[in-house]
Amino acid sequence: MIIKLNKIKFVFVTIFLLVATSVFSSEKNITYMQILQDPNDLDLNLKYAQQQGKMGNFKQTISTLERLNMLYPENVEIKLLLLSVLVQVDSPEKANTIIEEMKLRRDLAPEDLETLQEIEDELKDRKPNAWTVIADISAGGVQTDNVNSVSKTRLKEESDSVVAFNSAKHDRTLSGGLGLSATRSIGELSSILINLSHTKSEQHQETDDDYQSYGFTFALDTSIGNQNLSPFFMLSKSDYETDADAFSKMWGFGGFFSVGERNSFSYGYSYSDSKGNHNSTDPTAAETNAVGHGFTLGHDFILTEIISSSLSLGYSDTDAHVDAGNDYETYDFGFGLNFAFPWAYIAAGSAFSFNDYKKEDTTVSSNKLRSDYTSTFDLMLTKAIGDIFPRLDPNRSLFINLSYEKLISEANMLNYDYVADSFSLSFSKSFKVE
């Protein structure tokens, strides 16, 4: 069966890639507008489907080939290409339907019948609804020049008075993380996800901020027409070295849909409930207990095969159970450019956040409502270790990540008016758990 399976993969991958390679080597990319202008052009649509398959847009590929299959029901090439994609994305029901249709035909060559039988045998041997488990491991460090968020003036407000602030501290943080994600298909269009995560962070000087965090996520991903919708539920717990521990739960949903071949839009809503468990070192932790609502909108645009852009808008409202000084609204805006070069992945982005507080924080000022504006610039480079040392990482699953972040916080209170620069280096690896 292993020999047959390898033969099947070789036949389909060879057919698909040979044709796709010939298209991409000699012709310009075909746009979705060209397809709309001539939807019945067999050659044009086949090339478009092959183009989308090479780019990994399998849903678009399947949609195009299914339409061509209805227009040209006698074309064997279309059916074989469609089968090759359906096998790749693990759609046994659709694949079996096409196989049964083709087996009834009397004009198929013997090699086509043999290939169909091998595919059918493969699909029968597959375990339905099997779990796929992926492990993620990461480790790295961050160097920050203002880890304690000291104001630019080295002053801060405290109980309606202005007092001296400590000097800004340089510090480094070492962290490591482990995650396990399990996915399982439900029918043709849906799947479930379960994720477990653990993170540990230790600072060199400010050890009070050392912590461990634990997370659990359950999500359902389903396709509805041209949309993907994912409701989710999350639990998280943070254990701090000296500060109060924190626990939160969150539920909501996220979704996205595509418009044409270059544009996709996303949206989401979340509800959160967080609690701080006060202890002897932080008896006021319960004052931060709060519930929150959040809304997000996003847009992604593919400029070229290499360059893409992203826009995001967000709004959240947080209401504290006890101390209304912790009630605030947040407005977010973000923009990013992504470069998927053959030699590395580079992402650059800017984010802007405005926090508007609803009541005075009397521990700082009894006659002033806090408002602050934060701008962040990020630059990140990701490179597969296997590109540099093929023997060390033959599967190109180990990555090195370099990043820089500049944060500027401007506020009407001295306490929150500061600047911080951070540099980070980390390694990450993902692998399938058999």
SVG drawing of the C-alpha trace seen along z (x, -y; Angstrom):
<svg xmlns="http://www.w3.org/2000/svg" viewBox="-23 -68 48 70">
<polyline fill="none" stroke="black" stroke-width="0.4" points="0.0,0.0 2.9,-2.3 4.2,-1.8 0.7,-2.5 0.3,-5.6 3.7,-7.0 2.7,-6.3 -0.6,-8.1 1.1,-11.2 3.8,-11.1 1.2,-10.9 -0.9,-13.7 1.8,-16.0 3.7,-15.5 0.6,-16.3 -0.3,-19.3 3.2,-20.8 4.3,-20.1 1.3,-22.0 1.5,-24.7 5.2,-25.2 4.7,-25.6 2.0,-28.2 4.1,-30.3 7.3,-30.1 5.8,-31.4 2.8,-33.6 1.9,-36.4 -0.5,-35.8 -4.1,-35.5 -6.4,-37.8 -9.8,-37.1 -11.2,-39.9 -10.0,-38.0 -12.0,-35.0 -15.1,-37.0 -14.8,-38.4 -14.5,-35.0 -15.8,-32.3 -16.3,-29.6 -12.7,-29.7 -11.5,-26.2 -7.8,-26.9 -7.8,-30.2 -9.7,-28.7 -7.5,-25.7 -4.4,-27.9 -6.1,-30.0 -6.9,-27.0 -3.3,-25.7 -2.0,-29.2 -4.1,-29.3 -3.0,-25.8 0.6,-26.8 -0.1,-29.8 -1.8,-27.5 -5.3,-28.9 -6.9,-25.5 -10.5,-26.7 -10.2,-28.9 -8.7,-26.1 -11.5,-23.6 -14.2,-26.2 -12.8,-26.9 -12.3,-23.2 -15.8,-22.2 -17.3,-24.9 -15.3,-23.6 -16.3,-20.1 -19.9,-21.1 -19.3,-22.9 -17.1,-20.2 -18.3,-16.9 -16.4,-14.7 -13.0,-16.3 -10.8,-13.7 -8.0,-16.3 -10.3,-18.5 -11.5,-15.6 -7.9,-14.4 -6.8,-17.8 -9.8,-18.2 -9.1,-14.8 -5.4,-15.8 -6.5,-18.9 -9.2,-17.1 -6.8,-14.4 -4.3,-17.1 -7.0,-18.9 -8.4,-15.6 -12.0,-15.8 -12.9,-12.1 -16.6,-12.5 -16.2,-14.8 -13.3,-12.6 -15.3,-9.4 -18.2,-11.0 -15.9,-11.9 -14.3,-8.4 -17.7,-6.7 -18.7,-8.9 -15.4,-8.1 -15.6,-4.4 -18.9,-4.3 -17.3,-5.7 -16.3,-3.4 -13.8,-5.7 -11.1,-5.7 -7.7,-4.4 -6.5,-1.4 -4.0,-3.5 -6.7,-6.0 -8.8,-3.2 -5.8,-1.8 -5.1,-5.3 -8.8,-5.7 -8.7,-2.3 -5.5,-3.2 -7.1,-6.5 -10.2,-4.6 -8.0,-2.1 -6.1,-4.9 -9.3,-6.7 -10.7,-3.5 -7.5,-2.9 -7.6,-6.4 -8.8,-6.7 -11.8,-9.1 -11.8,-12.1 -8.3,-11.4 -6.7,-13.9 -3.6,-15.9 -1.4,-17.0 1.3,-19.8 3.8,-20.7 5.4,-24.2 8.5,-25.0 10.1,-28.5 12.8,-30.1 14.4,-33.5 15.3,-36.8 14.3,-40.4 16.5,-43.4 14.6,-46.5 16.0,-50.0 13.1,-51.0 11.6,-47.9 10.0,-49.9 8.3,-52.4 9.9,-55.5 8.6,-58.8 10.6,-61.1 10.8,-63.7 11.8,-61.2 8.8,-62.5 5.4,-61.0 2.2,-62.0 1.2,-60.4 -1.9,-61.5 -2.1,-64.9 1.6,-65.5 4.6,-65.3 7.4,-63.1 10.7,-61.8 10.6,-58.7 13.4,-56.1 15.8,-56.0 15.0,-53.9 16.4,-50.4 17.9,-48.3 16.9,-44.7 16.7,-41.4 14.0,-38.9 14.4,-35.2 11.3,-33.2 10.3,-29.8 7.1,-28.4 5.5,-25.0 2.2,-24.5 0.2,-21.6 -2.5,-21.9 -4.9,-19.1 -7.3,-19.5 -9.9,-17.1 -12.1,-17.4 -15.9,-17.3 -17.4,-16.6 -16.1,-18.4 -16.3,-22.0 -15.6,-22.1 -12.9,-21.2 -12.3,-21.6 -9.2,-22.9 -7.9,-22.3 -4.8,-24.1 -2.7,-23.9 0.1,-26.3 2.6,-27.1 5.0,-30.1 7.7,-30.9 9.4,-34.4 12.2,-35.5 13.8,-39.0 17.4,-39.5 16.9,-42.4 13.1,-43.0 12.5,-39.6 9.1,-40.7 7.7,-40.5 8.7,-36.8 5.7,-34.7 4.4,-31.5 1.2,-31.4 -1.1,-28.6 -3.6,-28.6 -6.5,-26.5 -8.4,-27.2 -11.3,-25.4 -12.4,-26.6 -14.6,-25.5 -13.7,-26.4 -16.4,-26.1 -17.0,-27.3 -20.3,-29.0 -20.4,-29.9 -17.4,-32.1 -16.9,-32.8 -14.9,-31.1 -16.4,-31.5 -14.6,-30.4 -16.3,-30.6 -13.9,-30.1 -13.5,-29.7 -10.3,-30.5 -9.0,-30.1 -5.7,-31.6 -3.9,-31.7 -0.8,-33.7 1.2,-33.0 3.5,-35.9 6.6,-35.7 5.3,-38.3 2.4,-40.1 -1.1,-38.7 -2.0,-35.8 -4.6,-36.4 -7.2,-34.3 -9.3,-35.1 -11.8,-33.5 -12.8,-34.7 -15.3,-33.7 -16.2,-35.1 -15.9,-34.5 -13.8,-35.5 -14.4,-35.3 -13.1,-36.2 -14.2,-36.2 -12.6,-36.9 -13.5,-39.3 -11.8,-38.4 -8.3,-36.9 -6.5,-39.7 -8.8,-41.0 -9.9,-39.4 -11.8,-40.9 -11.9,-39.8 -14.1,-40.6 -14.4,-39.5 -16.0,-39.9 -14.8,-38.9 -16.1,-39.0 -13.6,-38.6 -13.9,-38.2 -10.6,-38.7 -9.9,-38.3 -6.8,-39.1 -6.3,-36.8 -5.1,-39.2 -2.4,-38.0 -0.3,-39.4 1.9,-41.3 -1.0,-42.7 -4.2,-43.0 -5.8,-45.4 -5.7,-42.9 -9.4,-42.4 -9.8,-46.1 -8.7,-45.2 -11.4,-42.5 -13.2,-43.5 -15.3,-42.4 -14.6,-43.6 -16.1,-43.7 -14.0,-43.9 -14.7,-44.4 -12.2,-44.1 -12.2,-44.7 -9.4,-43.9 -8.4,-43.9 -5.6,-42.0 -4.5,-42.9 -2.1,-40.9 -0.1,-43.3 2.2,-40.8 3.2,-37.2 5.8,-38.6 4.2,-41.7 0.9,-41.9 -0.5,-44.5 -2.9,-44.5 -5.2,-47.0 -6.9,-46.6 -9.4,-48.5 -10.4,-47.7 -12.5,-48.9 -12.8,-47.6 -14.6,-48.6 -13.4,-47.5 -15.5,-47.9 -13.9,-47.1 -16.1,-45.5 -14.8,-47.6 -12.5,-50.5 -14.1,-52.6 -10.6,-54.2 -9.8,-51.1 -12.8,-51.6 -11.6,-52.7 -12.3,-52.5 -9.6,-51.7 -9.5,-52.5 -6.9,-50.7 -5.5,-51.1 -2.8,-49.1 -1.1,-48.9 1.5,-46.3 3.5,-45.3 4.6,-41.7 7.4,-40.6 7.6,-36.8 11.0,-36.8 12.5,-33.4 15.4,-34.0 13.4,-35.3 10.1,-36.6 10.0,-40.3 7.1,-42.1 7.0,-45.8 4.0,-47.4 2.8,-50.4 0.0,-50.3 -1.8,-53.2 -3.9,-53.0 -5.9,-55.6 -7.1,-54.9 -9.8,-57.0 -10.5,-56.5 -14.0,-57.1 -13.2,-58.1 -10.3,-59.5 -7.6,-57.3 -7.4,-58.9 -4.0,-57.2 -2.6,-59.4 -4.8,-62.4 -8.3,-63.2 -9.1,-65.9 -7.8,-64.6 -9.1,-61.9 -6.4,-59.9 -6.0,-59.6 -3.0,-58.3 -2.0,-57.7 0.4,-54.9 2.2,-54.3 4.3,-51.3 6.6,-50.4 7.7,-46.8 10.2,-45.2 10.6,-41.5 12.7,-39.0 12.1,-35.3 14.6,-32.9 14.6,-29.1 17.8,-27.6 17.7,-25.0 18.4,-27.7 21.8,-28.3 22.6,-24.9 20.7,-22.3 22.1,-19.3 21.0,-20.8 17.4,-21.5 16.7,-19.4 12.9,-19.9 13.1,-23.7 11.0,-23.6 13.4,-25.5 13.2,-29.3 15.3,-32.2 13.3,-35.3 14.8,-38.8 12.7,-41.8 12.8,-45.4 10.0,-47.4 9.8,-51.1 7.0,-52.2 6.0,-55.8 3.4,-56.5 2.1,-60.1 -0.3,-60.9 -1.8,-63.8 -0.2,-62.3 3.5,-62.1 3.3,-58.5 2.4,-57.2 4.5,-59.5 7.5,-57.4 9.5,-55.8 10.9,-52.2 13.0,-50.3 13.2,-46.6 15.3,-44.0 14.5,-40.3 16.0,-37.1 14.2,-33.8 14.0,-30.3 10.9,-28.4 10.1,-24.9 6.9,-23.1 6.6,-19.4 3.9,-16.9 3.3,-14.4 2.8,-11.0"/>
</svg>
